[in-house]
Amino acid sequence: MGSRPVLSLDAIHVVDAIARRGSFAKAAAELHKVPSALSYTVNQLERELGVRLFERSRSHTRLTPAGQDLLEEGRRLLQLAAAAERRLGRIAAGWEADLRLVIDTLLGVQRLFPALMDFYALASGTRVRLAEESLEGCWEALVEDRADLVIAGLGAGGIPSGGGYVVFPLGAVAFDFAVAPGHPLARHAGSQGAPLSEAEVRPHRAVSIADSSRARSARTYGLLAGQETLTVPSMAAKLEAQRAGLGVGFLPRFLARPEFERGTLLRLEVQQPRPEARFALAHRAHELGQAGRWFAERLMQQPILEEWSAGSASG
């Protein structure tokens, strides 16, 4: 049995240059080779593949249909090889092949998009993987090495025990109690009466986000003992559920305020408001490459902090 034909990157470069230049002589000059070397490469490739790649004449050299198909596939291989070479070069310079960013669903991955736009302008070759977790799930992702950087809440569970983590405070997010206009509690909107008591809120279903932690103690916020609960997987789902009138609950002010302005949700005063939630950027000590350090520095700068802080302003 004969050996399988091998289509090398050098051979693809030769075919590509001949196709672009229209002649062996011009392609040879571009590649700094003699025309006979290119002819040998093409003839050998044609023998191995069993097809003609070029139609040759005195006036021009043109790809055959088979040659065109081979070149289209070959150019894709060249692009992949060039991308891999750039990526390996970046890794050698300290740029990670992959960077895993996990953010609390209360804030949402879209909060990272402005930083991502700036990062992609660097053309570092690092592949970024975004994910959302809720509550203790963010810290668990860091502890279990499913994340390189996390933006997590500093709640009851707080920073994982044992040390070995670098934590940067990012500020706090305020909350408002919100109901849909058609909800029974909506009749209290705009009233001059006392804030709603726990006894008034408890009979009404609350919408709560599930803690995505698998091992750490799960947490909930803003729920009353004995209150019926609809549990959803993300803040986006919680917002939609409350707009649909499926339940009530606290929403981050930066999300709730536009809904109040549009009239799709109503803000109610309650006797037991939810305290502000503090957030932090965290990573394991001494484990960030160039990309991770870039994101850590970028996420500590404006305007992202301004946007989060604006959500915490009273209003």
C-alpha positions in Angstrom: 0.0 0.0 0.0 1.3 3.5 -0.8 1.7 6.2 1.7 -1.2 8.7 2.2 -0.6 12.0 0.4 0.5 14.8 2.8 -0.7 18.3 2.2 1.9 20.4 3.9 1.6 24.1 4.8 4.6 24.8 2.6 2.8 23.2 -0.3 -0.3 25.3 0.3 1.8 28.4 0.4 3.2 27.5 -3.0 -0.2 26.9 -4.5 -1.6 30.1 -3.0 1.3 32.2 -4.3 1.0 30.8 -7.9 -2.7 31.3 -7.9 -2.4 34.9 -6.7 0.6 35.8 -9.0 -0.6 34.0 -12.1 2.8 32.4 -12.9 5.4 30.2 -11.4 8.1 32.8 -12.0 6.3 35.6 -10.1 5.3 33.3 -7.3 9.0 32.1 -7.0 10.1 35.7 -6.7 7.6 36.3 -3.9 8.6 33.2 -2.0 12.4 33.7 -2.7 12.7 30.4 -4.4 13.6 29.3 -8.0 10.7 28.4 -10.3 12.0 24.9 -10.7 11.5 24.3 -6.9 7.8 25.4 -7.2 7.3 23.2 -10.2 8.7 20.2 -8.3 6.4 20.9 -5.3 3.3 21.2 -7.6 4.2 18.1 -9.7 4.7 16.0 -6.6 1.4 17.2 -5.0 -0.5 16.5 -8.3 1.0 13.0 -8.3 0.1 12.3 -4.7 -3.4 13.6 -5.0 -4.1 12.2 -8.5 -5.5 15.5 -9.8 -4.2 18.4 -11.9 -4.1 21.6 -9.9 -3.1 24.1 -12.6 -3.8 24.7 -16.3 -0.5 25.9 -17.7 0.1 27.9 -20.9 2.7 30.4 -22.1 0.4 33.3 -21.3 -1.0 32.3 -17.9 -1.2 29.7 -15.2 -4.8 29.1 -13.9 -6.2 26.8 -11.2 -8.3 23.9 -12.2 -11.6 23.3 -10.4 -9.8 20.7 -8.2 -7.0 23.2 -7.6 -9.5 25.8 -6.6 -11.2 23.5 -4.1 -7.8 22.5 -2.6 -6.7 26.1 -2.3 -10.0 27.2 -0.5 -9.5 24.4 2.1 -5.8 25.1 2.2 -6.3 28.8 2.9 -8.5 27.9 5.9 -5.7 25.7 7.2 -3.2 28.5 6.7 -5.5 30.8 8.7 -5.8 28.3 11.5 -2.1 27.7 11.6 -1.3 31.4 11.7 -3.9 31.9 14.5 -2.3 29.0 16.5 1.1 30.4 15.9 0.0 33.8 17.2 -1.7 32.2 20.2 1.4 30.2 21.1 3.5 33.3 20.8 1.2 35.2 23.2 1.3 32.3 25.6 5.1 32.3 25.6 4.8 36.0 26.4 2.5 35.3 29.3 -0.9 35.6 27.6 -3.3 32.8 28.6 -4.8 30.5 25.9 -8.1 30.8 27.8 -9.5 33.2 30.4 -12.6 32.2 32.4 -14.6 35.1 33.8 -17.6 34.4 36.2 -19.9 37.1 37.3 -22.9 37.1 39.6 -26.1 36.8 37.7 -27.4 39.8 39.6 -25.0 42.0 37.6 -25.1 39.9 34.3 -22.4 39.1 31.8 -23.4 42.2 29.7 -21.7 44.3 32.4 -18.4 42.9 31.0 -19.0 43.8 27.4 -17.4 47.3 27.5 -14.2 45.8 28.9 -14.4 42.9 26.4 -14.5 45.4 23.5 -11.3 47.0 24.8 -9.7 43.6 25.4 -10.3 42.4 21.9 -8.7 45.5 20.5 -5.4 44.1 21.9 -5.6 41.1 19.6 -4.0 39.0 22.3 -5.3 35.6 21.0 -6.7 34.7 24.4 -10.1 33.0 24.3 -12.5 34.5 26.8 -15.2 32.3 28.4 -18.0 34.1 30.2 -20.4 32.5 32.7 -22.9 33.5 35.3 -23.3 32.0 38.7 -25.6 33.1 41.6 -24.7 33.9 45.2 -22.2 31.3 46.6 -21.8 29.7 43.2 -19.4 32.5 42.1 -17.0 31.7 45.0 -17.4 28.0 44.5 -16.3 28.4 40.8 -13.1 30.1 42.0 -12.4 27.5 44.7 -13.0 24.6 42.3 -10.8 26.2 39.6 -13.7 26.7 37.2 -12.9 30.4 37.0 -9.8 32.6 36.8 -11.6 35.8 37.8 -14.9 36.2 39.6 -17.1 39.1 40.4 -19.0 37.9 43.4 -21.1 39.2 46.3 -19.7 39.7 49.7 -22.7 38.2 51.5 -23.0 35.9 54.5 -20.7 33.3 53.0 -18.1 35.9 52.0 -14.6 35.1 50.9 -13.6 31.4 51.0 -11.7 30.4 54.1 -8.1 29.3 53.9 -6.6 32.4 52.3 -4.8 32.4 49.0 -7.2 34.8 47.3 -6.8 38.4 46.1 -10.0 40.4 46.6 -10.7 44.0 45.3 -13.9 45.7 46.5 -16.0 47.0 43.7 -18.8 48.9 45.5 -22.4 48.1 46.3 -25.8 47.7 44.6 -29.0 49.0 46.1 -32.4 47.3 45.8 -36.0 48.3 45.4 -39.2 46.2 46.1 -41.1 45.9 42.8 -44.4 44.6 41.7 -46.3 44.4 38.4 -49.0 47.0 37.8 -51.6 44.2 37.8 -50.5 42.6 41.1 -52.8 42.9 44.1 -50.1 44.8 46.0 -50.0 47.5 43.3 -52.8 49.3 45.0 -50.3 50.5 47.6 -48.2 52.3 44.9 -48.1 56.0 45.4 -50.1 55.8 48.6 -49.1 58.0 51.6 -49.6 55.2 54.0 -47.0 53.4 56.1 -44.5 51.1 54.2 -45.8 47.5 53.7 -45.3 45.3 56.7 -44.1 41.7 56.5 -47.6 40.6 57.3 -48.9 42.4 54.2 -46.1 41.0 51.9 -46.0 37.4 53.2 -49.3 36.1 51.5 -47.9 37.0 48.1 -45.5 34.8 46.1 -41.9 35.9 46.0 -39.6 35.4 43.0 -36.1 34.2 44.1 -32.9 33.3 42.3 -31.5 29.8 43.0 -28.1 29.7 44.6 -25.9 27.9 42.0 -23.5 26.6 44.6 -23.2 22.8 44.7 -21.1 22.4 47.9 -21.2 25.7 49.8 -24.2 26.5 52.0 -26.9 27.9 49.7 -28.3 31.4 50.5 -31.4 33.4 49.8 -32.2 37.0 50.3 -35.4 39.0 50.7 -37.6 36.0 51.5 -40.0 35.8 54.5 -40.7 32.7 56.6 -43.6 30.8 55.2 -43.8 32.8 52.0 -44.5 30.9 48.8 -41.6 31.1 46.4 -41.0 30.8 42.7 -37.3 30.0 42.1 -35.7 31.0 38.8 -32.1 30.5 37.5 -31.0 34.1 36.8 -31.7 37.7 37.5 -32.9 38.2 33.9 -35.6 35.5 34.6 -36.5 37.1 37.9 -37.0 40.4 36.2 -39.2 38.9 33.6 -41.2 36.9 36.2 -42.0 40.0 38.2 -42.9 41.9 35.1 -45.3 39.1 34.3 -46.9 39.4 37.7 -45.8 35.9 38.8 -44.5 37.2 42.1 -42.9 40.1 44.0 -39.4 40.8 45.3 -36.4 43.0 45.4 -34.6 44.0 42.2 -31.3 45.8 41.7 -32.0 49.5 41.4 -30.1 49.8 38.1 -32.5 47.2 36.6 -35.6 48.3 38.4 -35.4 52.1 37.7 -36.0 51.8 33.9 -39.0 49.6 34.6 -40.4 52.1 37.0 -40.0 54.9 34.5 -41.7 52.8 31.8 -44.5 51.8 34.2 -43.9 48.1 33.6 -43.1 47.7 37.3 -44.1 49.7 40.4 -41.9 50.6 43.3 -43.3 50.0 46.8 -41.9 51.0 50.2 -41.5 48.1 52.7 -40.7 48.1 56.4 -37.8 45.7 55.9 -35.9 46.9 52.9 -33.1 44.7 51.5 -29.6 46.0 52.5 -27.1 47.0 49.7 -25.1 44.1 48.3 -21.4 44.6 48.2 -19.4 43.0 45.3 -15.8 42.2 44.8 -13.4 41.1 42.1 -11.4 38.1 43.2 -8.8 35.6 41.9 -6.4 33.1 43.3 -3.1 34.6 44.3 -0.2 34.5 41.8 -2.2 32.7 39.1 -3.1 35.4 36.6 -1.4 35.8 33.3 -1.3 38.9 31.1 -5.0 38.7 30.1 -6.2 38.1 33.7 -4.1 41.0 35.0 -5.4 43.2 32.2 -9.0 42.4 33.1 -8.3 42.9 36.9 -6.9 46.3 36.3 -9.6 47.3 33.7 -12.5 46.2 36.0 -11.1 48.3 38.8 -11.2 51.5 36.6 -14.0 53.7 35.4 -16.6 53.8 33.9 -17.7 50.4 35.1 -17.5 51.4 38.8 -19.3 54.5 38.1 -22.2 52.6 36.5 -22.4 50.2 39.5 -22.2 53.1 41.9 -24.9 54.9 40.1 -27.1 51.9 40.7 -26.5 52.4 44.4 -27.5 56.0 44.5 -30.7 56.8 46.3 -33.6 57.7 44.1 
